[in-house]
Amino acid sequence: MDALLQFIFSGVTVGAVYALVALGFTIIYNASDVVNFAQGEFVMLGGMITVFAHQAGLPLPLAALLAILATAAIGVALNKLAIEPARGAPVVSLIIITIGASILIRGAAQLIFDKQLHRFPAFSGDDPIRVMGATILPQSLWVIGGALVVFFGLWLFFTRTLTGKAVLATANNRVAAQLVGINTSWVMTLSFGLSAAIGALAGVLVTPITLVAYDVGVGLALKGFAAAMLGGMGNPKGALVGGLALGLLEAMTAGYLSSQYKDAVAFIVILAVLFVMPQGIFGKKSTERV
Amino acid sequence: MEARRKWIQLAVLAALIAVLPFFFPSGYYYRVGALIFVNGLSVIGLVILIGYAGQISLGHAGFAGIGAYACALGPQHLGLHPGLALILGAVISGLLALLIGRPILRLKGYYLAVATLGFGILVSMLLTNERALTGGPDGISVEDLGLRALLRDLGWRISGGEFWYGASGIALLVGAWLALNLFDSPTGRAMRSLHGSEVAASTVGIDVARQKLRAFVISAVYASVAGSLLALQNGFITPDVAGFMHSIEMVTMAVLGGVGSVLGATLGAAILTLLPQVLTVFAEYEQLVLGAVMILVMIFLPQGLLPSIARRLRGRGE
């Protein structure tokens, strides 16, 4: 029982990170129909920039803020320089562009920073909290809390603000949105900035637990993409549930079956879900108009 | 495409393979050439899947891994001749593609991408984790094909590099010939019709699921044979051959050169194989340059290098 609770804690922590990455995927996908494979690099940048700004003497909160803003700017640049010029390109081309961007950012990070593993101190110390025989790190609570705040923040943004509704309108029908006067190009910019900022926030929150290096992005992008797909691409609720489910699944597999195959089970379940529900758990049923 | 153009393309390819060695300053270039041909072969498989049938796969390195490890494990555990192991690998890849292709190919776009990606990752994970069988992440040695010894006994002495340059070159030519034949065949036309519109294809009586599956199986066999040849010529193989990055490399090569064109795909394979060789001096910049090339080509030459160049030349001629 204690062991189960312990696995749940670690699963929810990892799952919260996947959920944040998946939310980033969802925002960009909704605004532009692009799956941004550089999403994992945003997480890496959030961690790395914080580490180096902190080492340079900035206090941690300021370093984290700087990292989030800088990453958001990089996200906007990615949209302006690589996505917008290729508007209307087929899916394969867009996949290659964003994977190219992820390789480019990784290469740049390796040059500008270094190839070492880094961390900075946890926000509320490293003393584990005991809950019913299991332990949880205070930083895990930060990660889980962060994911929940971002999720509800996004929910408020999309349902209660005019700008958020403009994003949803663009997602629904780009041309119609333009016709009613929505600046869809601004919506794209906003989405990339927002998505990059959320990725960077995930990096800031999780680095004290998992450490950060220039190449952590690939794995996170794959897991986040899988989580978003599991929940149904383009659905924020799906991203949250998909991320948490994936994290729990991995933790349970690592705990009860084999830690080597924890990543494998995640992909097996995703394949199984896609076979039964080709649109993901919360995905819209789509019918093709002839 | 009329028959004449097919033979022109094959002749160009054959001429390049035959003439290039005269310009090689050292034996090392045979190795690079052989690597280009092997990559070209697997990329031609993707031309059939992506370029003809319009389906994407981010997991084809998984099939290359199966081919490669068939050649490593077949001789060791089953006592098979490496050449037979290559065929066994191709058969396993084809059957596996047939088995998983049916449910996977119902998916579209990004969903198909994540499913194939998952498949590739599962294969590479199996190869990495089953240390007792595969040697784990450190890799495993591969028995020699023995063909070169045979040639030596017949009195023809050639170096390993030269042998593999020739053998992979021939494999590439055969692969290109089959793919070009397919292009104009009824099956090829049916496949290509899916690319335009699946609905339209099915209204004229094409079995969409069946054609997709065919393209998937054929491309899996191409990748598997290429993986086998890679393992045989290196004499050593690691699970990286089945890794996610290798899958991405393959798709990038295909799209870079021109995904609808066999010759273009070979050009893409050549460029991306040469890039790291040229950049060895600036090894730190390799990723930076690769990423930039991928983005720039997709933005400025969305049809891929060769079709874009061909169009420009034709435009000038008229």
Boltz contact constraints between the chains, C-beta under 6 A:
constraints:
  - contact:
      token1: [A, 35]
      token2: [B, 110]
      max_distance: 6.0
  - contact:
      token1: [A, 82]
      token2: [B, 295]
      max_distance: 6.0
  - contact:
      token1: [A, 85]
      token2: [B, 299]
      max_distance: 6.0
  - contact:
      token1: [A, 86]
      token2: [B, 298]
      max_distance: 6.0
  - contact:
      token1: [A, 86]
      token2: [B, 299]
      max_distance: 6.0
  - contact:
      token1: [A, 89]
      token2: [B, 302]
      max_distance: 6.0
  - contact:
      token1: [A, 91]
      token2: [B, 109]
      max_distance: 6.0
  - contact:
      token1: [A, 92]
      token2: [B, 56]
      max_distance: 6.0
  - contact:
      token1: [A, 92]
      token2: [B, 255]
      max_distance: 6.0
  - contact:
      token1: [A, 93]
      token2: [B, 298]
      max_distance: 6.0
  - contact:
      token1: [A, 93]
      token2: [B, 302]
      max_distance: 6.0
  - contact:
      token1: [A, 96]
      token2: [B, 252]
      max_distance: 6.0
  - contact:
      token1: [A, 96]
      token2: [B, 255]
      max_distance: 6.0
  - contact:
      token1: [A, 96]
      token2: [B, 294]
      max_distance: 6.0
  - contact:
      token1: [A, 96]
      token2: [B, 298]
      max_distance: 6.0
  - contact:
      token1: [A, 97]
      token2: [B, 295]
      max_distance: 6.0
  - contact:
      token1: [A, 97]
      token2: [B, 298]
      max_distance: 6.0
  - contact:
      token1: [A, 99]
      token2: [B, 248]
      max_distance: 6.0
  - contact:
      token1: [A, 100]
      token2: [B, 291]
      max_distance: 6.0
  - contact:
      token1: [A, 100]
      token2: [B, 294]
      max_distance: 6.0
  - contact:
      token1: [A, 100]
      token2: [B, 295]
      max_distance: 6.0
  - contact:
      token1: [A, 103]
      token2: [B, 287]
      max_distance: 6.0
  - contact:
      token1: [A, 103]
      token2: [B, 290]
      max_distance: 6.0
  - contact:
      token1: [A, 103]
      token2: [B, 291]
      max_distance: 6.0
  - contact:
      token1: [A, 104]
      token2: [B, 291]
      max_distance: 6.0
  - contact:
      token1: [A, 104]
      token2: [B, 292]
      max_distance: 6.0
  - contact:
      token1: [A, 106]
      token2: [B, 287]
      max_distance: 6.0
  - contact:
      token1: [A, 107]
      token2: [B, 287]
      max_distance: 6.0
  - contact:
      token1: [A, 107]
      token2: [B, 288]
      max_distance: 6.0
  - contact:
      token1: [A, 107]
      token2: [B, 291]
      max_distance: 6.0
  - contact:
      token1: [A, 108]
      token2: [B, 288]
      max_distance: 6.0
  - contact:
      token1: [A, 111]
      token2: [B, 284]
      max_distance: 6.0
  - contact:
      token1: [A, 229]
      token2: [B, 114]
      max_distance: 6.0
  - contact:
      token1: [A, 260]
      token2: [B, 129]
      max_distance: 6.0
  - contact:
      token1: [A, 264]
      token2: [B, 122]
      max_distance: 6.0
  - contact:
      token1: [A, 264]
      token2: [B, 125]
      max_distance: 6.0
  - contact:
      token1: [A, 267]
      token2: [B, 118]
      max_distance: 6.0
  - contact:
      token1: [A, 267]
      token2: [B, 121]
      max_distance: 6.0
  - contact:
      token1: [A, 267]
      token2: [B, 122]
      max_distance: 6.0
  - contact:
      token1: [A, 270]
      token2: [B, 118]
      max_distance: 6.0
  - contact:
      token1: [A, 271]
      token2: [B, 115]
      max_distance: 6.0
  - contact:
      token1: [A, 271]
      token2: [B, 118]
      max_distance: 6.0
  - contact:
      token1: [A, 274]
      token2: [B, 107]
      max_distance: 6.0
  - contact:
      token1: [A, 274]
      token2: [B, 115]
      max_distance: 6.0
  - contact:
      token1: [A, 275]
      token2: [B, 103]
      max_distance: 6.0
  - contact:
      token1: [A, 278]
      token2: [B, 106]
      max_distance: 6.0
  - contact:
      token1: [A, 278]
      token2: [B, 107]
      max_distance: 6.0
  - contact:
      token1: [A, 290]
      token2: [B, 199]
      max_distance: 6.0
